[in-house]
Amino acid sequence: MLTPPPQRDARPAWQTGGVTVLGFVALLYVVEALDQVSGHRLDRNGIRPLEADGLWGVLFAPLLHANWGHLLANTGPALVLGFLLAWAGLSRFLWATAIVWIVGGLGTWLIGDVGSSCRPTDHIGASGLIFGWLTFLMVFGLFTRSIWQILVGVGVLIVYGGILWGAMPVLNVCGGVSWQGHLCGALAGVLAAYLLSGPERRARQQRRAVRA
């Protein structure tokens, strides 16, 4: 009698999350190496606010960095926050990343020149994505009322909450930090948390209706 082959055990969530985030960060290093070899020509593909051609930067900006120091500064937070988000589920991680990537990028395209003393500006770096992951982790538990997610959010706030100062509007000089990208990424992270917590919020409302 023929029998189906034994099913392999599903890979633990932490392994899947770890591999996914490590792969993404490795991609950032490959792109930066190519950028260095090309004489930083790739950096020209960042977000240039309110320019039609600058819209392409919404797709490319999170992959580009000004130099190795810029990339190294983003590596630690990207690994930690990305892993925590991916640990909760790969599908949710991918959707949250897509929302922050696109919505945060479009927001940067709209307001990226605000407060800048040099124009046009060119916004690059994964920090907007990192800010989105940060705020997602901080508020997702509040939307889902999950004790575990709330604890994760509190822990993230304690460890990384200080970097949110980087989203505060300031008058930038040429070559300064993109607070616009940080702010838009952070707001997109809150939006992603609200949208992706929809099933939990609806289930909670149904339970309330049953009890009523």
Disulfide bonds with the S-S distance in Angstrom:
none
